Amino acid sequence: MYTSDMILYRNSKFQGLLDDFSWISENYNNNYMDVESLRSLLYQNMNKLIELSEAYGIKGNLWHGFLALFIADNENAFSIANEISGDAAGTIQQIAENDFRIFKRLFDYDFKKLETTLGVPILSLLKNYESHNSKRGILDRQIRDGINQFAEDLFAAGDAKAFAKVVVSFYKKFGAGKFGLHKAFRVIHQDGEAVIEPITNTETICLSDLIGYERQKEKLMANTEAFIKGRAANNVLLFGDSGTGKSSAIKAILNEYQNRGLRIIEVYKHQFQDLINIIAKIQNRNYKFIIYMDDLSFEDFESEYKYLKAVIEGGLGKKPDNVLIYATSNRRHLIREKFSDKKDISDELHNNDTVQEKLSLVARFGITIYFGAPDYKEFKKIVQQLAKRYHIIIEEEELYALANKWELIHGGLSGRTAMQFITYLLGERDNE
């Protein structure tokens, strides 16, 4: 099992674990290391394998599950070419089959001799492992179950060509690498470079969970549907009062369309300098990406809005067809306006031009959707439906009276306030 002979499937974050297991299985009988040292190395890697399996929800044969995860997570010329579309062929397919022959030997390896020689009977327990982490973990349930089934299908493959068909089928359904295994991402800096990092714990909110705002949700869905289908679509700005569900609507859109290749990358204002590099990293991937800017606003002295305008629309480079920007804001024009902006100032000869430049940022969003605070009647409806959803049984008049008292103290009429009130009632019920 010479992993060093692989061509495409290299440089994985799991590479060390694969290489160590492969080295032990090849050399445990060659006197390169005494038995105690070999046993210690094997235990160290068994520990890593178990921890990895718990984190990712792998069950059954952990060795097979690990190999399947290694293949699923790897981003290379073959995996990227096959993600979602599954259309790679020719020379790259033949090169991949070289690696798959090695993987096939790794899948078929019998650990019995190694187990007997090193006196490690516990190794057999890894063949039928029951994961403690059945509901939580790095991967969502659908991807986790897909990886476990992927491992079984790869083990059943008869040769490298059959193995390749299973791999391509997986990439076509789930995608490849971090964008295949995850749906939401943030940007961090490592060694001075902007890196797109998965967010492994996201809300499972659905659009139906957002009570009211039907017209707003329909407008957002229609634009996203067009984007997913490859038709013309606009950047979107959701603006309005705090706590009305703007951010929740975008999170729900992600959950609605993730299975159709939608991914979201959260970017903060101080990271706008990285936007060009971020877009360069995703423009040739076979996914649809929403760059998400939450609570977007600028003070009058901040100049990042100019950079954002250029990225959204302008410059020589064409914005990729697989990238849109969705933003939320409490401000209609994103930038705080002062009375001094509207009158002549001695040191500003062309003040009107400056004001218009600031206000023109919102024009870069082809669709703007307003989320207004509910009136008291709408607020009561939200409270009523939330109480029903969470099985809170209280007389209506008492429920509304308590909700009214709550909103007067806790931020006014909004969906967020209603949810906080319901959470309070749930906590009170649990304490009884």
Phi, psi and omega per residue, in radians:
M1 nan 1.398 -3.059
Y2 -1.660 1.640 -3.133
T3 -1.180 -0.353 3.119
S4 -1.188 -0.280 3.126
D5 -1.496 -0.027 3.098
M6 -1.267 2.589 -3.096
I7 -1.869 -0.880 -3.062
L8 -1.601 -0.730 -3.021
Y9 -1.563 1.336 -3.120
R10 -2.321 2.986 2.997
N11 1.013 0.584 3.072
S12 -1.387 2.729 3.040
K13 -1.183 -0.258 3.077
F14 -1.733 0.188 -3.006
Q15 -1.044 -0.737 -3.101
G16 -1.047 -0.745 -3.134
L17 -1.153 -0.738 3.109
L18 -1.102 -0.807 -3.100
D19 -1.128 -0.696 -3.136
D20 -1.136 -0.824 3.127
F21 -1.082 -0.728 -3.128
S22 -1.133 -0.733 -3.135
W23 -1.119 -0.765 -3.140
I24 -1.076 -0.786 -3.092
S25 -1.160 -0.473 3.135
E26 -1.498 -0.494 -2.909
N27 -2.128 0.111 -3.079
Y28 -1.131 -0.308 -3.111
N29 -1.867 0.117 -3.004
N30 -1.793 0.152 3.091
N31 1.043 0.439 3.046
Y32 -1.299 -0.372 -3.070
M33 -2.618 2.518 3.129
D34 -1.196 2.800 -3.025
V35 -1.032 -0.723 -3.121
E36 -1.109 -0.713 3.129
S37 -1.183 -0.691 3.087
L38 -1.104 -0.757 -3.140
R39 -1.104 -0.728 3.121
S40 -1.092 -0.749 3.115
L41 -1.114 -0.695 3.138
L42 -1.141 -0.755 3.122
Y43 -1.084 -0.704 3.114
Q44 -1.027 -0.750 -3.100
N45 -1.361 -0.495 3.001
M46 -1.114 -0.697 3.086
N47 -1.037 -0.809 3.137
K48 -1.094 -0.693 -3.122
L49 -1.147 -0.747 3.141
I50 -1.167 -0.775 3.124
E51 -1.075 -0.721 3.116
L52 -1.117 -0.737 -3.126
S53 -1.127 -0.712 3.097
E54 -1.138 -0.720 -3.111
A55 -1.143 -0.659 -3.064
Y56 -1.741 -0.054 3.113
G57 1.313 0.490 3.115
I58 -1.359 2.401 3.110
K59 -2.405 3.051 -3.090
G60 1.393 -2.310 3.118
N61 -1.390 1.875 -3.039
L62 -1.171 -0.555 3.110
W63 -1.132 -0.804 3.112
H64 -1.141 -0.736 3.129
G65 -1.088 -0.694 3.103
F66 -1.115 -0.769 3.127
L67 -1.099 -0.692 3.106
A68 -1.120 -0.734 3.100
L69 -1.113 -0.709 3.117
F70 -1.008 -0.789 -3.128
I71 -1.222 -0.743 -3.111
A72 -1.126 -0.647 -3.043
D73 -1.457 -0.256 -3.007
N74 -1.370 2.254 3.071
E75 -1.831 1.950 3.117
N76 -2.523 -3.140 -3.053
A77 -1.025 -0.648 -3.109
F78 -1.313 -0.821 -3.082
S79 -1.151 -0.718 -3.140
I80 -1.176 -0.659 3.124
A81 -1.149 -0.446 -3.083
N82 -1.717 -0.197 -3.051
E83 -1.088 2.311 3.111
I84 1.165 -0.794 -3.070
S85 -1.630 -0.606 3.136
G86 1.108 0.857 -3.020
D87 -2.066 0.188 3.140
A88 -1.310 2.411 3.134
A89 -2.678 -3.059 3.075
G90 1.346 -2.484 -3.031
T91 -1.059 -0.720 -3.104
I92 -1.086 -0.572 3.086
Q93 -1.168 -0.736 3.139
Q94 -1.153 -0.674 3.103
I95 -1.151 -0.710 3.113
A96 -1.075 -0.660 -3.132
E97 -1.116 -0.485 3.021
N98 -1.034 -0.819 3.118
D99 -1.169 -0.634 -3.095
F100 -1.217 -0.484 3.034
R101 -1.122 -0.663 3.099
I102 -1.210 -0.760 3.103
F103 -1.068 -0.644 3.141
K104 -1.088 -0.708 3.085
R105 -1.151 -0.633 3.093
L106 -1.120 -0.721 3.106
F107 -1.134 -0.662 -3.043
D108 -1.503 -0.054 -3.060
Y109 -1.098 2.324 3.121
D110 -1.743 2.043 -3.074
F111 -1.451 0.062 -3.030
K112 -1.085 -0.793 -3.116
K113 -1.122 -0.745 3.116
L114 -1.083 -0.736 -3.134
E115 -1.079 -0.735 -3.134
T116 -1.229 -0.781 -3.097
T117 -1.106 -0.761 -3.084
L118 -1.572 -0.116 -3.140
G119 1.136 0.885 -3.106
V120 -2.153 1.270 -3.088
P121 -1.121 -0.388 -3.096
I122 -1.163 -0.284 3.140
L123 -1.014 -0.534 -3.124
S124 -1.145 -0.451 3.141
L125 -1.147 -0.386 -3.118
L126 -1.335 -0.115 3.139
K127 -1.390 -0.425 -3.111
N128 -2.434 1.149 -3.010
Y129 -1.535 2.309 3.065
E130 -1.803 2.005 -3.082
S131 -1.237 2.326 3.055
H132 -1.251 -0.499 -3.043
N133 -1.629 1.366 -3.059
S134 -1.577 -0.351 -3.076
K135 -2.059 -0.383 -3.121
R136 -1.963 2.946 3.069
G137 2.489 -3.102 -3.076
I138 -1.216 -0.625 -3.079
L139 -1.772 2.597 3.033
D140 -1.327 2.938 -2.966
R141 -1.025 -0.761 -3.076
Q142 -1.109 -0.783 3.126
I143 -1.172 -0.753 3.126
R144 -1.012 -0.833 3.127
D145 -1.144 -0.607 3.104
G146 -1.119 -0.678 3.109
I147 -1.138 -0.768 -3.133
N148 -1.113 -0.695 3.090
Q149 -1.220 -0.646 3.092
F150 -0.996 -0.744 3.128
A151 -1.070 -0.746 3.131
E152 -1.145 -0.731 -3.119
D153 -1.173 -0.663 3.124
L154 -1.168 -0.695 3.129
F155 -1.123 -0.593 -3.109
A156 -1.374 -0.239 -3.115
A157 -1.116 2.367 -3.036
G158 -1.381 -0.589 -3.104
D159 -2.652 -3.044 -3.058
A160 -1.099 -0.644 -3.135
K161 -1.197 -0.739 3.089
A162 -1.151 -0.677 3.085
F163 -1.021 -0.793 -3.133
A164 -1.074 -0.694 3.138
K165 -1.092 -0.689 3.114
V166 -1.138 -0.750 -3.134
V167 -1.102 -0.823 -3.134
V168 -1.079 -0.715 3.121
S169 -1.062 -0.706 3.113
F170 -1.141 -0.838 3.137
Y171 -1.049 -0.654 -3.116
K172 -1.169 -0.595 -3.107
K173 -1.477 -0.782 -3.001
F174 -1.890 -0.363 -3.024
G175 1.643 -3.047 -3.048
A176 -2.329 2.615 3.053
G177 1.206 -2.797 -3.052
K178 -1.113 -0.554 3.134
F179 -1.298 -0.365 3.056
G180 -1.439 -0.625 -3.054
L181 -1.531 -0.273 -3.073
H182 -2.351 2.836 -3.101
K183 -2.040 -0.396 -3.066
A184 -2.213 2.555 -3.022
F185 -2.528 2.754 3.007
R186 -2.227 2.953 3.133
V187 -1.907 2.239 3.051
I188 -2.203 2.950 3.097
H189 -1.954 2.241 3.061
Q190 -2.281 2.125 -3.135
D191 0.940 0.693 3.088
G192 1.373 0.100 -3.105
E193 -2.047 2.467 3.069
A194 -1.284 2.181 -3.100
V195 -2.123 2.351 3.099
I196 -1.532 2.010 -3.020
E197 -1.992 2.360 3.139
P198 -1.129 2.518 2.933
I199 -1.731 2.029 -2.953
T200 -1.653 -0.042 3.137
N201 -2.355 1.687 -3.076
T202 -2.043 2.757 3.124
E203 -1.231 2.539 -3.140
T204 -1.742 0.476 -3.087
I205 -1.120 2.494 3.081
C206 -1.990 2.823 3.124
L207 -1.075 -0.545 3.125
S208 -1.188 -0.341 3.093
D209 -1.285 -0.371 3.136
L210 -1.538 1.830 -3.034
I211 -1.374 2.311 -3.121
G212 1.434 -2.869 3.089
Y213 0.949 0.685 -3.073
E214 -1.092 -0.766 -3.129
R215 -1.111 -0.693 3.128
Q216 -1.132 -0.754 3.141
K217 -1.137 -0.696 3.127
E218 -1.101 -0.714 -3.140
K219 -1.137 -0.733 3.128
L220 -1.173 -0.725 3.132
M221 -1.143 -0.719 -3.112
A222 -1.088 -0.726 3.127
N223 -1.176 -0.727 -3.134
T224 -1.182 -0.678 3.104
E225 -1.058 -0.764 3.101
A226 -1.084 -0.727 3.125
F227 -1.069 -0.821 -3.127
I228 -1.084 -0.645 -3.103
K229 -1.453 0.017 3.096
G230 1.446 0.227 3.097
R231 -1.570 3.026 3.126
A232 -1.096 2.354 -3.138
A233 -2.540 2.757 -3.039
N234 -1.887 2.700 2.854
N235 -1.142 2.592 -3.018
V236 -2.230 2.371 3.002
L237 -2.029 2.109 3.033
L238 -1.765 2.050 -3.098
F239 -2.267 2.814 3.114
G240 2.536 -2.832 -3.026
D241 -1.233 2.710 3.124
S242 -1.145 2.540 3.029
G243 1.311 0.291 -3.081
T244 -1.685 -0.021 3.042
G245 1.798 0.287 -3.126
K246 -1.103 -0.919 3.141
S247 -1.153 -0.676 3.132
S248 -1.087 -0.629 3.140
A249 -1.112 -0.703 3.141
I250 -1.224 -0.709 3.079
K251 -1.068 -0.689 3.129
A252 -1.173 -0.664 3.089
I253 -1.053 -0.724 3.096
L254 -1.042 -0.827 -3.133
N255 -1.129 -0.551 3.140
E256 -1.187 -0.634 -2.963
Y257 -2.029 0.100 -3.094
Q258 -1.063 -0.616 -3.119
N259 -1.264 -0.157 3.104
R260 -1.885 0.325 3.007
G261 1.659 0.210 3.112
L262 -1.461 2.352 3.066
R263 -2.292 2.719 -3.107
I264 -2.288 2.409 3.122
I265 -2.153 2.059 -3.140
E266 -1.468 2.224 -3.125
V267 -2.242 2.317 3.124
Y268 -1.684 2.844 -3.046
K269 -0.979 -0.699 -3.110
H270 -1.251 -0.093 3.141
Q271 -1.806 0.126 -3.113
F272 -1.042 -0.460 3.096
Q273 -1.126 -0.313 -3.129
D274 -1.635 -0.075 -3.000
L275 -1.012 -0.744 -3.125
I276 -1.074 -0.759 3.127
N277 -1.180 -0.658 3.121
I278 -1.102 -0.823 3.141
I279 -1.092 -0.656 3.121
A280 -1.085 -0.564 -3.114
K281 -1.310 -0.393 -3.016
I282 -2.010 -0.134 -2.989
Q283 -1.194 -0.416 -3.130
N284 -1.816 0.167 3.086
R285 -1.554 2.649 -3.031
N286 -1.578 0.865 3.065
Y287 -2.269 2.895 2.972
K288 -1.785 2.192 -3.061
F289 -1.966 2.284 2.930
I290 -1.808 2.126 2.980
I291 -1.526 2.038 -2.956
Y292 -1.826 2.158 3.117
M293 -2.082 1.864 -3.073
D294 -1.592 2.447 3.079
D295 0.938 0.869 -3.065
L296 -1.361 2.208 3.052
S297 -2.868 2.778 -3.120
F298 -2.332 2.461 2.958
E299 -1.387 2.859 -3.031
D300 -1.156 -0.375 -3.121
F301 -1.579 -0.115 -3.100
E302 -1.514 2.487 -3.053
S303 -2.017 0.061 -3.117
E304 -1.065 -0.414 -3.115
Y305 -1.060 -0.513 3.115
K306 -1.155 -0.703 3.141
Y307 -1.173 -0.700 3.130
L308 -1.110 -0.711 3.103
K309 -1.019 -0.755 -3.106
A310 -1.156 -0.645 -3.124
V311 -1.262 -0.739 -3.118
I312 -1.137 -0.779 -3.066
E313 -2.729 1.926 3.125
G314 2.490 3.031 -3.093
G315 1.411 3.062 -3.094
L316 -1.385 -0.523 -3.088
G317 -1.393 2.394 3.110
K318 -1.441 2.331 3.097
K319 -1.130 2.297 -3.103
P320 -1.010 2.585 -3.130
D321 -1.230 -0.261 -3.117
N322 -1.717 0.304 -3.114
V323 -2.294 2.262 2.963
L324 -2.255 2.813 3.073
I325 -2.008 2.174 3.030
Y326 -2.019 2.250 -3.116
A327 -2.309 2.654 3.003
T328 -2.082 2.623 3.130
S329 -2.782 2.617 2.999
N330 -1.487 -0.165 -3.092
R331 -1.875 2.300 -3.128
R332 -1.072 -0.712 -3.087
H333 -1.852 0.178 3.055
L334 1.222 -0.505 -3.071
I335 -1.998 2.332 -3.124
R336 -1.126 2.222 3.130
E337 -1.790 2.421 3.100
K338 -2.046 2.769 3.097
F339 -1.056 -0.555 -3.118
S340 -1.154 -0.350 3.086
D341 -1.226 -0.345 -2.987
K342 -1.787 0.025 3.135
K343 -2.181 2.858 -3.120
D344 -1.197 2.389 3.106
I345 -2.195 2.378 -2.980
S346 -1.043 -0.579 -3.084
D347 -1.669 0.198 3.123
E348 -2.259 1.692 -3.053
L349 -1.244 -0.518 -3.080
H350 -2.162 0.949 -3.056
N351 -1.040 -0.669 -3.127
N352 -1.075 -0.640 3.098
D353 -1.105 -0.701 -3.138
T354 -1.118 -0.785 3.122
V355 -1.065 -0.795 -3.127
Q356 -1.125 -0.602 3.110
E357 -1.121 -0.718 3.120
K358 -1.138 -0.817 -3.054
L359 -1.267 -0.329 -3.089
S360 -1.279 -0.220 -3.141
L361 -1.029 -0.741 -3.093
V362 -1.120 -0.438 3.122
A363 -1.176 -0.311 3.104
R364 -1.263 -0.251 3.060
F365 -1.658 1.975 -3.066
G366 -1.151 -0.464 3.131
I367 -2.188 2.253 3.010
T368 -2.080 2.337 -3.073
I369 -2.182 2.174 -3.075
Y370 -1.653 2.242 3.046
F371 -1.981 1.765 -3.130
G372 -1.617 2.722 3.090
A373 -1.132 2.489 3.133
P374 -1.251 2.659 2.966
D375 -1.382 3.136 -3.024
Y376 -1.127 -0.620 3.118
K377 -1.100 -0.789 3.113
E378 -1.151 -0.655 3.120
F379 -1.087 -0.745 3.104
K380 -1.068 -0.681 3.135
K381 -1.129 -0.729 3.112
I382 -1.082 -0.806 3.137
V383 -1.063 -0.769 -3.123
Q384 -1.061 -0.816 -3.107
Q385 -1.212 -0.631 3.088
L386 -1.165 -0.712 3.113
A387 -1.088 -0.704 3.099
K388 -1.147 -0.736 -3.122
R389 -1.077 -0.651 -3.088
Y390 -1.754 0.259 3.015
H391 1.002 0.756 3.056
I392 -1.645 2.066 -3.068
I393 -1.831 1.833 3.087
I394 -2.494 2.519 3.059
E395 -0.970 2.432 -3.042
E396 -0.951 -0.824 -3.086
E397 -1.080 -0.700 3.113
E398 -1.179 -0.705 3.130
L399 -1.054 -0.803 -3.109
Y400 -1.184 -0.641 3.134
A401 -1.138 -0.756 3.113
L402 -1.144 -0.710 3.136
A403 -1.130 -0.707 3.131
N404 -1.113 -0.752 3.105
K405 -1.091 -0.708 -3.127
W406 -1.120 -0.826 -3.053
E407 -1.200 -0.493 3.103
L408 -1.145 -0.528 -3.101
I409 -1.665 -0.446 -2.939
H410 -2.073 0.710 2.903
G411 1.853 0.073 3.039
G412 1.533 -3.013 -3.049
L413 -1.363 2.038 3.057
S414 -2.908 2.828 3.073
G415 -1.105 -0.641 3.131
R416 -1.100 -0.772 3.113
T417 -1.079 -0.709 3.109
A418 -1.072 -0.749 3.140
M419 -1.173 -0.660 3.094
Q420 -1.129 -0.650 3.084
F421 -1.118 -0.774 3.130
I422 -1.121 -0.701 3.090
T423 -1.051 -0.706 3.093
Y424 -1.061 -0.798 3.131
L425 -1.098 -0.681 3.110
L426 -1.101 -0.714 3.110
G427 -1.130 -0.683 3.100
E428 -1.128 -0.703 3.139
R429 -1.137 -0.689 -3.129
D430 -1.186 -0.413 -3.125
N431 -1.493 -0.161 -3.110
E432 -1.272 nan nan
